Amino acid sequence: MDANKVDMYVMTNGKFFEGYRLPQIRERLLSIDESRWPSIQMAQLKDPTISLILSLFVGYLGIDRFYVGDVGLGILKLVTCGGFGIWVIVDWFLIMGTTKEKNLEKLHQIL
């Protein structure tokens, strides 16, 4: 894989992943063949900032968890009104990291 393409991808999409994982992602992308590149570029990654905004405003309904892809947790949060308010506050601190981990899982599935 062309190093310039990979570096551009990492710079453009770095906000979707944890910072300490970027060197690992770069090395993994360098080792793949060119035929997988279009599917990597077309991957729909979730924005951690959007998930935080959703968590702040409608987190008690579980919308943030639905956005990230945790449907079961979203339903549980919806039924319990955000874990009686406690889970909502905890997710304000955790949802961005969760979103970045889900993005990494999606990238690994494509690779």
C-alpha positions, -999 to 999 in steps of 0.1 A, spaced: 0 0 0 12 35 -8 24 52 23 11 86 12 -24 73 9 -22 57 43 -8 88 60 -35 109 44 -62 85 57 -47 85 92 -46 123 93 -81 128 79 -97 101 101 -76 103 132 -104 119 153 -124 87 149 -98 66 168 -79 67 200 -46 86 195 -24 58 209 -39 34 183 -30 55 153 5 40 148 -10 4 149 -37 14 124 -11 29 101 10 -2 102 -20 -24 95 -31 -3 66 4 -4 51 3 -42 51 -30 -46 32 -34 -50 -5 -47 -23 -28 -80 -41 -35 -93 -34 0 -86 3 -2 -120 14 -16 -139 -5 11 -118 12 38 -124 46 24 -162 40 22 -165 28 58 -190 49 77 -173 58 110 -192 74 138 -181 109 150 -173 109 188 -183 145 191 -218 138 178 -221 109 202 -211 133 231 -237 158 220 -264 131 218 -254 119 252 -256 154 267 -291 162 253 -309 129 248 -287 104 267 -315 96 291 -334 81 261 -304 59 250 -301 77 217 -263 79 221 -260 41 225 -282 35 195 -260 59 175 -229 40 185 -245 6 177 -251 -7 212 -288 -14 206 -292 -36 237 -277 -9 260 -298 17 242 -330 -2 250 -319 -7 286 -311 30 290 -344 39 274 -365 17 297 -347 28 329 -345 65 319 -308 64 316 -302 42 346 -322 65 368 -299 94 358 -267 78 369 -259 60 337 -264 92 318 -238 110 338 -213 81 334 -218 81 297 -209 118 294 -174 106 302 -173 73 284 -193 77 252 -165 92 231 -141 64 240 -168 39 233 -174 54 199 -137 53 190 -135 17 200 -165 8 179 -149 26 149 -117 5 155 -138 -27 155 -155 -17 123 -121 -10 107 -107 -44 118 -138 -61 103 -130 -45 70 -93 -54 72 
